[in-house]
Amino acid sequence: MEEIKIYIEYIAKGMEAIGVIIIALGAIIAISRFLISQLKYQNHLYIRLRQELGKAILLGLEVLVAGDIIATVVTEPTLKKVFTLGVIVIIRTFLSISLQVEIEGKFPWQASKEKEKTFS
């Protein structure tokens, strides 16, 4: 059983590393696209940059939460560790919702304007 725990801990650390890499690469790609577009003088560059950065951060946060869940499940589930995981998930969920509102201009549970038109 101890051998399995070690491998699962490696998987959790790998997931956390992947989450950080996703955020970093997403930021690099978004900023490079922004700079290239600046040379072409395209409109709405700042909005597009914010949306691309937000998407990269959202994806990275989802992977980081998965890594945290795996790491907590494999260890001895003490009340302190479960509470810490809960706080981390709540903070990251709040960040995810905030970023999604920034990107899409609406809350995730709100219907899009196109859907509202078809229901009317």
FIBA-308485 format. One record per atom (N, C-alpha, C): residue number from 0; x, y, z. Coordinates in steps of 0.02 Angstrom, whole numbers, plus 32768, in hexadecimal, padded with zeros to 4 digits. Each point is the difference from the previous one (the first is absolute). Example, Ala and Ser with C-alpha at 12.3 -4.5 7.8 and 13.67 -1.06 7.14 Angstrom:
node num: 0; xx: 8294; yy: 7EE4; zz: 8186;
node num: 0; xx: 7FD3; yy: 803B; zz: 8000;
node num: 0; xx: 802D; yy: 803C; zz: 8000;
node num: 1; xx: 7FEE; yy: 8035; zz: 7FDC;
node num: 1; xx: 802A; yy: 803B; zz: 8003;
node num: 1; xx: 7FD9; yy: 8037; zz: 8025;
! end
This chain:
node num: 0; xx: 8029; yy: 7FC4; zz: 8000;
node num: 0; xx: 7FD7; yy: 803C; zz: 8000;
node num: 0; xx: 802B; yy: 803F; zz: 8000;
node num: 1; xx: 8038; yy: 7FFE; zz: 8023;
node num: 1; xx: 802D; yy: 803A; zz: 8003;
node num: 1; xx: 801C; yy: 8012; zz: 7FBC;
node num: 2; xx: 800E; yy: 7FCD; zz: 7FD6;
node num: 2; xx: 801A; yy: 800D; zz: 7FBD;
node num: 2; xx: 7FCC; yy: 8025; zz: 7FD6;
node num: 3; xx: 7FC1; yy: 7FED; zz: 8008;
node num: 3; xx: 7FCB; yy: 8021; zz: 7FDA;
node num: 3; xx: 7FFA; yy: 8049; zz: 8016;
node num: 4; xx: 8005; yy: 800D; zz: 8040;
node num: 4; xx: 7FFC; yy: 8044; zz: 801A;
node num: 4; xx: 8037; yy: 802C; zz: 7FE1;
node num: 5; xx: 803B; yy: 7FE4; zz: 7FFB;
node num: 5; xx: 8038; yy: 8026; zz: 7FE3;
node num: 5; xx: 7FF1; yy: 8013; zz: 7FB8;
node num: 6; xx: 7FE6; yy: 7FD0; zz: 7FD9;
node num: 6; xx: 7FF1; yy: 800F; zz: 7FBA;
node num: 6; xx: 7FC7; yy: 8032; zz: 7FFA;
node num: 7; xx: 7FCF; yy: 7FFB; zz: 802A;
node num: 7; xx: 7FC8; yy: 8030; zz: 7FFE;
node num: 7; xx: 8018; yy: 8045; zz: 8014;
node num: 8; xx: 802E; yy: 8004; zz: 8030;
node num: 8; xx: 801D; yy: 8041; zz: 8012;
node num: 8; xx: 8026; yy: 801E; zz: 7FC5;
node num: 9; xx: 8024; yy: 7FD6; zz: 7FDA;
node num: 9; xx: 8023; yy: 8018; zz: 7FC5;
node num: 9; xx: 7FCD; yy: 8019; zz: 7FCC;
node num: 10; xx: 7FC9; yy: 7FDC; zz: 7FF9;
node num: 10; xx: 7FCC; yy: 8016; zz: 7FD1;
node num: 10; xx: 7FE4; yy: 8043; zz: 8015;
node num: 11; xx: 7FF3; yy: 8009; zz: 8041;
node num: 11; xx: 7FE5; yy: 803F; zz: 8019;
node num: 11; xx: 8031; yy: 8039; zz: 7FF4;
node num: 12; xx: 8040; yy: 7FF4; zz: 800E;
node num: 12; xx: 8033; yy: 8034; zz: 7FF3;
node num: 12; xx: 8005; yy: 800F; zz: 7FB5;
node num: 13; xx: 7FF9; yy: 7FCB; zz: 7FD7;
node num: 13; xx: 8001; yy: 800A; zz: 7FB8;
node num: 13; xx: 7FC5; yy: 8029; zz: 7FE8;
node num: 14; xx: 7FC5; yy: 7FF3; zz: 801D;
node num: 14; xx: 7FC5; yy: 8028; zz: 7FEE;
node num: 14; xx: 8009; yy: 8049; zz: 8013;
node num: 15; xx: 801D; yy: 800C; zz: 803A;
node num: 15; xx: 800D; yy: 8045; zz: 8015;
node num: 15; xx: 8032; yy: 8022; zz: 7FD1;
node num: 16; xx: 8034; yy: 7FDB; zz: 7FED;
node num: 16; xx: 8030; yy: 801C; zz: 7FD1;
node num: 16; xx: 7FE0; yy: 800E; zz: 7FBC;
node num: 17; xx: 7FD5; yy: 7FD4; zz: 7FE9;
node num: 17; xx: 7FDD; yy: 800A; zz: 7FC0;
node num: 17; xx: 7FD4; yy: 803E; zz: 8004;
node num: 18; xx: 7FDE; yy: 800A; zz: 8039;
node num: 18; xx: 7FD6; yy: 803B; zz: 8009;
node num: 18; xx: 8028; yy: 8040; zz: 7FFB;
node num: 19; xx: 8039; yy: 8001; zz: 8020;
node num: 19; xx: 802C; yy: 803B; zz: 7FFD;
node num: 19; xx: 801A; yy: 800B; zz: 7FB9;
node num: 20; xx: 8013; yy: 7FCA; zz: 7FDE;
node num: 20; xx: 8018; yy: 8005; zz: 7FBB;
node num: 20; xx: 7FCA; yy: 801A; zz: 7FD2;
node num: 21; xx: 7FC2; yy: 7FE9; zz: 800A;
node num: 21; xx: 7FC8; yy: 8018; zz: 7FD6;
node num: 21; xx: 7FF7; yy: 804B; zz: 8008;
node num: 22; xx: 8002; yy: 8017; zz: 803E;
node num: 22; xx: 7FF8; yy: 8048; zz: 800C;
node num: 22; xx: 803A; yy: 8027; zz: 7FE1;
node num: 23; xx: 803D; yy: 7FE8; zz: 800A;
node num: 23; xx: 803A; yy: 8024; zz: 7FE6;
node num: 23; xx: 8001; yy: 8001; zz: 7FB3;
node num: 24; xx: 7FF5; yy: 7FC5; zz: 7FE2;
node num: 24; xx: 7FFF; yy: 7FFE; zz: 7FB6;
node num: 24; xx: 7FC6; yy: 8028; zz: 7FE3;
node num: 25; xx: 7FC6; yy: 7FFC; zz: 8021;
node num: 25; xx: 7FC7; yy: 8028; zz: 7FE9;
node num: 25; xx: 800F; yy: 804A; zz: 8002;
node num: 26; xx: 8021; yy: 8016; zz: 8035;
node num: 26; xx: 8012; yy: 8047; zz: 8006;
node num: 26; xx: 8033; yy: 8013; zz: 7FCA;
node num: 27; xx: 8031; yy: 7FD6; zz: 7FF4;
node num: 27; xx: 8032; yy: 800F; zz: 7FCD;
node num: 27; xx: 7FDF; yy: 8003; zz: 7FBB;
node num: 28; xx: 7FD5; yy: 7FD0; zz: 7FF1;
node num: 28; xx: 7FDF; yy: 8000; zz: 7FBE;
node num: 28; xx: 7FD2; yy: 803D; zz: 7FF9;
node num: 29; xx: 7FDA; yy: 8010; zz: 8034;
node num: 29; xx: 7FD2; yy: 8039; zz: 7FFC;
node num: 29; xx: 8027; yy: 8041; zz: 7FF6;
node num: 30; xx: 8036; yy: 8008; zz: 8026;
node num: 30; xx: 8027; yy: 803E; zz: 7FFA;
node num: 30; xx: 8023; yy: 8004; zz: 7FBD;
node num: 31; xx: 8019; yy: 7FC8; zz: 7FE7;
node num: 31; xx: 8021; yy: 8001; zz: 7FBE;
node num: 31; xx: 7FCE; yy: 8010; zz: 7FC9;
node num: 32; xx: 7FC3; yy: 7FE3; zz: 8004;
node num: 32; xx: 7FCC; yy: 8012; zz: 7FCF;
node num: 32; xx: 7FEE; yy: 804A; zz: 8005;
node num: 33; xx: 7FFD; yy: 8019; zz: 803C;
node num: 33; xx: 7FF1; yy: 8047; zz: 800A;
node num: 33; xx: 8035; yy: 802C; zz: 7FE0;
node num: 34; xx: 803F; yy: 7FEF; zz: 800B;
node num: 34; xx: 8036; yy: 8028; zz: 7FE4;
node num: 34; xx: 8002; yy: 7FFC; zz: 7FB4;
node num: 35; xx: 7FF4; yy: 7FC5; zz: 7FE5;
node num: 35; xx: 7FFE; yy: 7FF8; zz: 7FB7;
node num: 35; xx: 7FC6; yy: 8028; zz: 7FE2;
node num: 36; xx: 7FC7; yy: 7FFD; zz: 8022;
node num: 36; xx: 7FC6; yy: 8025; zz: 7FE8;
node num: 36; xx: 800A; yy: 804C; zz: 8006;
node num: 37; xx: 8027; yy: 8015; zz: 8031;
node num: 37; xx: 8010; yy: 8047; zz: 8007;
node num: 37; xx: 8023; yy: 801A; zz: 7FC2;
node num: 38; xx: 8029; yy: 7FD6; zz: 7FE2;
node num: 38; xx: 8023; yy: 8015; zz: 7FC4;
node num: 38; xx: 7FD1; yy: 800A; zz: 7FC5;
node num: 39; xx: 7FC9; yy: 7FDC; zz: 8001;
node num: 39; xx: 7FCE; yy: 8004; zz: 7FC9;
node num: 39; xx: 7FCA; yy: 8034; zz: 800F;
node num: 40; xx: 8003; yy: 8021; zz: 803A;
node num: 40; xx: 7FD0; yy: 8033; zz: 8014;
node num: 40; xx: 7FB8; yy: 7FE8; zz: 7FFE;
node num: 41; xx: 7FF3; yy: 7FC7; zz: 801D;
node num: 41; xx: 7FBB; yy: 7FE6; zz: 8002;
node num: 41; xx: 7FDB; yy: 801D; zz: 803D;
node num: 42; xx: 7FBE; yy: 8003; zz: 7FFA;
node num: 42; xx: 7FD7; yy: 801B; zz: 8035;
node num: 42; xx: 7FF1; yy: 7FCB; zz: 8035;
node num: 43; xx: 7FEA; yy: 8016; zz: 8039;
node num: 43; xx: 7FEB; yy: 7FD6; zz: 8038;
node num: 43; xx: 8037; yy: 7FD1; zz: 8018;
node num: 44; xx: 803E; yy: 8016; zz: 7FFD;
node num: 44; xx: 8038; yy: 7FD6; zz: 8014;
node num: 44; xx: 8000; yy: 7FF2; zz: 804B;
node num: 45; xx: 7FF1; yy: 8033; zz: 8027;
node num: 45; xx: 8002; yy: 7FF8; zz: 8049;
node num: 45; xx: 7FCB; yy: 7FCF; zz: 8017;
node num: 46; xx: 7FC5; yy: 8004; zz: 7FE3;
node num: 46; xx: 7FCA; yy: 7FD2; zz: 8013;
node num: 46; xx: 8013; yy: 7FB8; zz: 7FEE;
node num: 47; xx: 801C; yy: 7FF7; zz: 7FC5;
node num: 47; xx: 8015; yy: 7FBD; zz: 7FEB;
node num: 47; xx: 8037; yy: 7FE5; zz: 802C;
node num: 48; xx: 802F; yy: 802A; zz: 8014;
node num: 48; xx: 8036; yy: 7FEB; zz: 802C;
node num: 48; xx: 7FE4; yy: 7FE9; zz: 8043;
node num: 49; xx: 7FD2; yy: 8027; zz: 801D;
node num: 49; xx: 7FE1; yy: 7FEE; zz: 8040;
node num: 49; xx: 7FDA; yy: 7FBE; zz: 7FFA;
node num: 50; xx: 7FDD; yy: 7FF6; zz: 7FC9;
node num: 50; xx: 7FDA; yy: 7FC2; zz: 7FF7;
node num: 50; xx: 802E; yy: 7FC3; zz: 7FFA;
node num: 51; xx: 8036; yy: 8006; zz: 7FDA;
node num: 51; xx: 802E; yy: 7FC9; zz: 7FF8;
node num: 51; xx: 8025; yy: 7FF1; zz: 8041;
node num: 52; xx: 8014; yy: 8033; zz: 8024;
node num: 52; xx: 8021; yy: 7FF6; zz: 8041;
node num: 52; xx: 7FCF; yy: 7FDF; zz: 8031;
node num: 53; xx: 7FC2; yy: 8017; zz: 8000;
node num: 53; xx: 7FCE; yy: 7FE4; zz: 802C;
node num: 53; xx: 7FF3; yy: 7FB7; zz: 7FF2;
node num: 54; xx: 7FFE; yy: 7FED; zz: 7FC0;
node num: 54; xx: 7FF5; yy: 7FBA; zz: 7FEE;
node num: 54; xx: 803A; yy: 7FD4; zz: 8017;
node num: 55; xx: 803D; yy: 8019; zz: 7FF9;
node num: 55; xx: 803A; yy: 7FDA; zz: 8016;
node num: 55; xx: 8000; yy: 7FF7; zz: 804B;
node num: 56; xx: 7FEF; yy: 8035; zz: 8024;
node num: 56; xx: 7FFE; yy: 7FFC; zz: 8049;
node num: 56; xx: 7FC9; yy: 7FD0; zz: 8017;
node num: 57; xx: 7FC6; yy: 8004; zz: 7FE0;
node num: 57; xx: 7FC9; yy: 7FD3; zz: 8011;
node num: 57; xx: 8013; yy: 7FB7; zz: 7FF8;
node num: 58; xx: 801E; yy: 7FF0; zz: 7FC7;
node num: 58; xx: 8014; yy: 7FBB; zz: 7FF4;
node num: 58; xx: 8035; yy: 7FE9; zz: 8032;
node num: 59; xx: 8031; yy: 802C; zz: 800D;
node num: 59; xx: 8033; yy: 7FEF; zz: 8030;
node num: 59; xx: 7FE4; yy: 7FF6; zz: 8046;
node num: 60; xx: 7FCF; yy: 802A; zz: 8014;
node num: 60; xx: 7FE1; yy: 7FF9; zz: 8042;
node num: 60; xx: 7FDB; yy: 7FBE; zz: 8006;
node num: 61; xx: 7FDE; yy: 7FEB; zz: 7FCB;
node num: 61; xx: 7FDC; yy: 7FC0; zz: 8002;
node num: 61; xx: 8031; yy: 7FC6; zz: 800A;
node num: 62; xx: 8038; yy: 8002; zz: 7FDF;
node num: 62; xx: 8032; yy: 7FCA; zz: 8007;
node num: 62; xx: 801E; yy: 8002; zz: 8046;
node num: 63; xx: 800D; yy: 803C; zz: 801A;
node num: 63; xx: 801B; yy: 8007; zz: 8044;
node num: 63; xx: 7FCF; yy: 7FE4; zz: 8035;
node num: 64; xx: 7FC0; yy: 800D; zz: 7FF7;
node num: 64; xx: 7FCE; yy: 7FE6; zz: 802F;
node num: 64; xx: 8001; yy: 7FB3; zz: 7FFD;
node num: 65; xx: 8004; yy: 7FE4; zz: 7FC4;
node num: 65; xx: 8003; yy: 7FB7; zz: 7FF9;
node num: 65; xx: 803D; yy: 7FE5; zz: 8025;
node num: 66; xx: 8039; yy: 8020; zz: 7FF8;
node num: 66; xx: 803C; yy: 7FEB; zz: 8024;
node num: 66; xx: 7FF8; yy: 8003; zz: 804B;
node num: 67; xx: 7FE0; yy: 8036; zz: 8018;
node num: 67; xx: 7FF4; yy: 8006; zz: 8048;
node num: 67; xx: 7FD3; yy: 7FC9; zz: 801A;
node num: 68; xx: 7FCC; yy: 7FF0; zz: 7FDB;
node num: 68; xx: 7FD2; yy: 7FCB; zz: 8015;
node num: 68; xx: 8024; yy: 7FBD; zz: 8003;
node num: 69; xx: 8028; yy: 7FF1; zz: 7FCD;
node num: 69; xx: 8026; yy: 7FC2; zz: 8000;
node num: 69; xx: 8030; yy: 7FFD; zz: 803B;
node num: 70; xx: 8022; yy: 8037; zz: 800D;
node num: 70; xx: 8030; yy: 8002; zz: 8037;
node num: 70; xx: 7FDE; yy: 7FF7; zz: 8043;
node num: 71; xx: 7FC4; yy: 801B; zz: 8008;
node num: 71; xx: 7FDD; yy: 7FFA; zz: 8040;
node num: 71; xx: 7FE4; yy: 7FBA; zz: 800A;
node num: 72; xx: 7FE8; yy: 7FE2; zz: 7FCB;
node num: 72; xx: 7FE2; yy: 7FBD; zz: 8005;
node num: 72; xx: 8035; yy: 7FCC; zz: 8011;
node num: 73; xx: 803C; yy: 8007; zz: 7FE6;
node num: 73; xx: 8034; yy: 7FCE; zz: 800B;
node num: 73; xx: 801D; yy: 8004; zz: 8047;
node num: 74; xx: 7FFF; yy: 803A; zz: 801F;
node num: 74; xx: 801B; yy: 8006; zz: 8043;
node num: 74; xx: 7FCC; yy: 7FED; zz: 8033;
node num: 75; xx: 8014; yy: 7FFE; zz: 803D;
node num: 75; xx: 7FD1; yy: 7FF1; zz: 8036;
node num: 75; xx: 7FD0; yy: 803A; zz: 8007;
node num: 76; xx: 7FBF; yy: 7FF4; zz: 7FF5;
node num: 76; xx: 7FCF; yy: 8037; zz: 8000;
node num: 76; xx: 7FF1; yy: 801A; zz: 8047;
node num: 77; xx: 8029; yy: 802D; zz: 8018;
node num: 77; xx: 7FF3; yy: 8020; zz: 8040;
node num: 77; xx: 7FD0; yy: 803A; zz: 7FF4;
node num: 78; xx: 7FE0; yy: 8016; zz: 8035;
node num: 78; xx: 7FD1; yy: 8038; zz: 7FFB;
node num: 78; xx: 8023; yy: 803F; zz: 7FE7;
node num: 79; xx: 803E; yy: 800A; zz: 8015;
node num: 79; xx: 8025; yy: 803B; zz: 7FEB;
node num: 79; xx: 800E; yy: 7FFE; zz: 7FB5;
node num: 80; xx: 8014; yy: 7FC7; zz: 7FE5;
node num: 80; xx: 800F; yy: 7FFA; zz: 7FB9;
node num: 80; xx: 7FC2; yy: 8008; zz: 7FD5;
node num: 81; xx: 7FC8; yy: 7FE2; zz: 8017;
node num: 81; xx: 7FC1; yy: 8007; zz: 7FDB;
node num: 81; xx: 7FE8; yy: 8048; zz: 8002;
node num: 82; xx: 8007; yy: 8022; zz: 8038;
node num: 82; xx: 7FEE; yy: 8046; zz: 8006;
node num: 82; xx: 802B; yy: 802B; zz: 7FD2;
node num: 83; xx: 8040; yy: 7FF3; zz: 7FFF;
node num: 83; xx: 802E; yy: 8025; zz: 7FD4;
node num: 83; xx: 7FED; yy: 7FF5; zz: 7FB7;
node num: 84; xx: 7FF1; yy: 7FC2; zz: 7FEC;
node num: 84; xx: 7FEA; yy: 7FF3; zz: 7FBC;
node num: 84; xx: 7FC0; yy: 8025; zz: 7FF0;
node num: 85; xx: 7FD1; yy: 8000; zz: 802F;
node num: 85; xx: 7FC1; yy: 8024; zz: 7FF5;
node num: 85; xx: 800B; yy: 804A; zz: 7FF5;
node num: 86; xx: 802B; yy: 801F; zz: 8027;
node num: 86; xx: 800F; yy: 8047; zz: 7FF9;
node num: 86; xx: 8021; yy: 800D; zz: 7FBC;
node num: 87; xx: 802F; yy: 7FD5; zz: 7FED;
node num: 87; xx: 8022; yy: 8008; zz: 7FBF;
node num: 87; xx: 7FCD; yy: 7FFA; zz: 7FC7;
node num: 88; xx: 7FD4; yy: 7FCF; zz: 8004;
node num: 88; xx: 7FCE; yy: 7FF7; zz: 7FCB;
node num: 88; xx: 7FD1; yy: 803B; zz: 7FFD;
node num: 89; xx: 7FEB; yy: 801A; zz: 8039;
node num: 89; xx: 7FD3; yy: 803A; zz: 8001;
node num: 89; xx: 8022; yy: 803D; zz: 7FE2;
node num: 90; xx: 803E; yy: 800D; zz: 8012;
node num: 90; xx: 8024; yy: 8039; zz: 7FE4;
node num: 90; xx: 8009; yy: 7FF9; zz: 7FB5;
node num: 91; xx: 8015; yy: 7FC5; zz: 7FEA;
node num: 91; xx: 800A; yy: 7FF6; zz: 7FB8;
node num: 91; xx: 7FBF; yy: 8001; zz: 7FD9;
node num: 92; xx: 7FCA; yy: 7FE8; zz: 801E;
node num: 92; xx: 7FBE; yy: 8004; zz: 7FE0;
node num: 92; xx: 7FEB; yy: 8048; zz: 7FF9;
node num: 93; xx: 800A; yy: 8028; zz: 8034;
node num: 93; xx: 7FF0; yy: 8047; zz: 7FFC;
node num: 93; xx: 8029; yy: 8022; zz: 7FC9;
node num: 94; xx: 8040; yy: 7FF0; zz: 7FFC;
node num: 94; xx: 802A; yy: 801C; zz: 7FCB;
node num: 94; xx: 7FE8; yy: 7FEA; zz: 7FBB;
node num: 95; xx: 7FED; yy: 7FC1; zz: 7FFA;
node num: 95; xx: 7FE8; yy: 7FE6; zz: 7FBF;
node num: 95; xx: 7FC0; yy: 8024; zz: 7FEB;
node num: 96; xx: 7FD2; yy: 8009; zz: 802E;
node num: 96; xx: 7FC1; yy: 8022; zz: 7FEF;
node num: 96; xx: 800F; yy: 8049; zz: 7FEE;
node num: 97; xx: 802B; yy: 8020; zz: 8026;
node num: 97; xx: 8012; yy: 8046; zz: 7FF0;
node num: 97; xx: 8020; yy: 8006; zz: 7FBB;
node num: 98; xx: 802C; yy: 7FD2; zz: 7FF0;
node num: 98; xx: 8020; yy: 8002; zz: 7FBE;
node num: 98; xx: 7FCE; yy: 7FF2; zz: 7FC9;
node num: 99; xx: 7FD3; yy: 7FD2; zz: 800B;
node num: 99; xx: 7FCE; yy: 7FF0; zz: 7FCD;
node num: 99; xx: 7FD2; yy: 803C; zz: 7FF5;
node num: 100; xx: 7FEE; yy: 8023; zz: 8034;
node num: 100; xx: 7FD7; yy: 803D; zz: 7FF8;
node num: 100; xx: 8027; yy: 8034; zz: 7FD8;
node num: 101; xx: 8040; yy: 8006; zz: 800D;
node num: 101; xx: 802A; yy: 802F; zz: 7FDA;
node num: 101; xx: 8003; yy: 7FED; zz: 7FB6;
node num: 102; xx: 8007; yy: 7FBF; zz: 7FF2;
node num: 102; xx: 8008; yy: 7FEA; zz: 7FBB;
node num: 102; xx: 7FBF; yy: 8004; zz: 7FDA;
node num: 103; xx: 7FC9; yy: 7FE4; zz: 801D;
node num: 103; xx: 7FC2; yy: 7FFA; zz: 7FDC;
node num: 103; xx: 7FCE; yy: 8039; zz: 800E;
node num: 104; xx: 800B; yy: 8026; zz: 8035;
node num: 104; xx: 7FD3; yy: 8037; zz: 8010;
node num: 104; xx: 7FC0; yy: 7FEA; zz: 8022;
node num: 105; xx: 7FFD; yy: 7FC2; zz: 8018;
node num: 105; xx: 7FC4; yy: 7FE7; zz: 8022;
node num: 105; xx: 8016; yy: 7FC9; zz: 802F;
node num: 106; xx: 7FD4; yy: 7FF1; zz: 8031;
node num: 106; xx: 800E; yy: 7FCA; zz: 802E;
node num: 106; xx: 7FF5; yy: 7FBD; zz: 7FDC;
node num: 107; xx: 8022; yy: 7FCB; zz: 8016;
node num: 107; xx: 7FF9; yy: 7FBF; zz: 7FDE;
node num: 107; xx: 7FB9; yy: 7FE5; zz: 7FFF;
node num: 108; xx: 7FD8; yy: 8010; zz: 8031;
node num: 108; xx: 7FBC; yy: 7FE5; zz: 8004;
node num: 108; xx: 7FCD; yy: 802B; zz: 7FDA;
node num: 109; xx: 8015; yy: 8039; zz: 7FE4;
node num: 109; xx: 7FD3; yy: 8029; zz: 7FD8;
node num: 109; xx: 7FFE; yy: 7FE7; zz: 7FB9;
node num: 110; xx: 7FC5; yy: 8003; zz: 7FE2;
node num: 110; xx: 7FF9; yy: 7FEC; zz: 7FBA;
node num: 110; xx: 8021; yy: 8035; zz: 7FD4;
node num: 111; xx: 801B; yy: 7FE9; zz: 7FC8;
node num: 111; xx: 801E; yy: 8030; zz: 7FD2;
node num: 111; xx: 7FC9; yy: 8027; zz: 7FDD;
node num: 112; xx: 8011; yy: 8038; zz: 7FE3;
node num: 112; xx: 7FCF; yy: 802B; zz: 7FDF;
node num: 112; xx: 7FDF; yy: 7FDD; zz: 7FC5;
node num: 113; xx: 8027; yy: 7FD5; zz: 7FDC;
node num: 113; xx: 7FE3; yy: 7FDC; zz: 7FC8;
node num: 113; xx: 7FCB; yy: 7FCF; zz: 8017;
node num: 114; xx: 800C; yy: 7FDE; zz: 8039;
node num: 114; xx: 7FCF; yy: 7FD0; zz: 801A;
node num: 114; xx: 7FC1; yy: 8024; zz: 8017;
node num: 115; xx: 8009; yy: 803C; zz: 801E;
node num: 115; xx: 7FC6; yy: 8027; zz: 8017;
node num: 115; xx: 7FD4; yy: 8012; zz: 7FC5;
node num: 116; xx: 801D; yy: 8010; zz: 7FC7;
node num: 116; xx: 7FD9; yy: 8013; zz: 7FC5;
node num: 116; xx: 7FD7; yy: 7FC5; zz: 7FE6;
node num: 117; xx: 801C; yy: 7FC4; zz: 8003;
node num: 117; xx: 7FDC; yy: 7FC6; zz: 7FE6;
node num: 117; xx: 7FC8; yy: 7FEC; zz: 802E;
node num: 118; xx: 8005; yy: 800D; zz: 8042;
node num: 118; xx: 7FCB; yy: 7FEF; zz: 802E;
node num: 118; xx: 7FC8; yy: 8034; zz: 7FFF;
node num: 119; xx: 800D; yy: 803C; zz: 7FEA;
node num: 119; xx: 7FCD; yy: 8035; zz: 8000;
node num: 119; xx: 7FCE; yy: 7FF7; zz: 7FC9;
! end
